[in-house]
Amino acid sequence: MNSLNDTIIALCSGASKSAIAVIRVSGNKAFEITNKVFSNKKEKKHQKVYYGFIKNNEEIIDEVMIAYYYGPSSFTGEDMVEISCHGNLYIVSNIIELFISHGARMAENGEFSKRAFLFNKLDLVNAEAINDLINANSKQSINLALSGLKGATSDYVTSLANDLLDVLSQIEVNIDYPEYDDVEQLRYDSVLPFINNFIDKLDEVISDTKKGQIIKDGINTVIIGKPNVGKSSLLNTMLKEDKAIVTSIAGTTRDIVEGKVELNGLTLNLIDTAGIHDSNDKIEQIGINKALKSLNNASLVLCLFDGSLPFSKEDEDILLKTKDYNRIIVINKSDKPLMFHLKDAVYISTINNDIKQLEDKILQSFKDYTYNNEPLLFNARQLGLLNKAKNHLLDAKKQAIDGQVIDIISIDLTNAYNCINEILGKSNKDGLMDNVFSKFCLGK
């Protein structure tokens, strides 16, 4: 079983050939092992960089620069070094193997950040923001991750927890010291307004967290329509590349084709699907079933129709299948005489790369999903804990309405408080931490 007493090592820059690579070493033997293989024997100072050679006995492995960080004033909170070597992966591998031979071990995914969390250098929101920053694919998602990394989001969550803590503290005083005249006596009816206000506040936070998820992960956008209406052409036009095969043969797309595009800071996760129609072809039918199933995870559905042909029963069926989804009706081939019009539709011509009406409509539909630097939570774990906290508050509300004693109501309030604190990782659940940090890349 891996231990905090282990000294860990990993490449923390990109795992590809480059001019410079950075190797991180952390643990109570980080300095000891480094000094065994580093030619520069000067006394090392905190946050100073030293030049020399990594050597295996007398054999020079590489010319390097090494920065020393003394714990607890390091990223991990432990003694830590960062080795800048030449970015040849053979050299990198030799350096790592040399350190392992002297007692270090290979770090697990996210283990450096996990140690920073365990040594109180980061809370869990900060740590998740690091991973989100690495994986961000738009300016908005980068800014959102930076907000979490800088602590604004953590401060926001802490203030929520403190609001609950104030009431819990007052309840505790009532329970433990009921004889004091200067202690405000709390009853179920005096706590109920606070519970109602806090539920309203949590509803806002939950709504904002869903917004944060969309900013971070993008809008799952499914393009759906009958065969040969231009779904793949629309995907290619939006991506500005020929990702999907386009032919005049109906049913060319038989499986899901995906791509990402940034639209004025809004990330769209585009999904092109097989044409929806009656088919006896078993393979084609599998693609159609996948297309219909993809609607379940869609935040936006683009219903595409061929305006140069009469409106058909299959077109009507697609409108019916998507009526309960957030959709935009799109009529393609506006460069030709149109055979029909639909209410609230936008008109495009993929052959002329004219999709401005559609882009404007998407931006208008998601105009509130832009990041304006306010603290936002941003992932499913955080959202789940907020919903769990709300359920405990609803239980507390029911207890208060039923006239339960304040001691009983405080149990549900305490459970809600613990859920909000768990967003920051203020618990001893090793399984939770392992799950979060296992999603990190090596070297973080």
Buried (B, 14 or more C-beta within 10 A) or exposed (E): EEEEEBBBBBBBBEEEEBEEBBBBBBBEBBBEBBBEBBEBEEEBEEEEEBEBBBBBEEEEBBBBBBBBBBBEEBBBBBBBBBBBBBBBEEBBEBBBBBBBEBEBBBBBBBBBBBBBBBBEBBBBBBBBBBBBBEBBBBEBBBBBBBBBBEBBBBEBBBEBBEBBBEBBEBBBBBEEEEEEEEEEEBEBEEBBEBBEEBBEEBEEBBEBBBBBBBBBBBBBBBBBBBBBBBBBBBBBBBBEEEBBEBEEEBBBBBEBBBBBBBBEBBBBBBBBBBBBBEBEEEEBBBBBEBBBEBBEEBBBBBBBBBBBBEBBEBBEBBBEBBEEBEBBBBBBBBBEEBBBEBEEBBBBBBBEEBBEBBBEBBBEBBEEBEBEEEBBBBBEBBBBBBEBBBBBBBBBBEBBEEEBEBEBBBBBBBBBBBBBBBBBBBBEEEEBBEEBBEEBBBBB
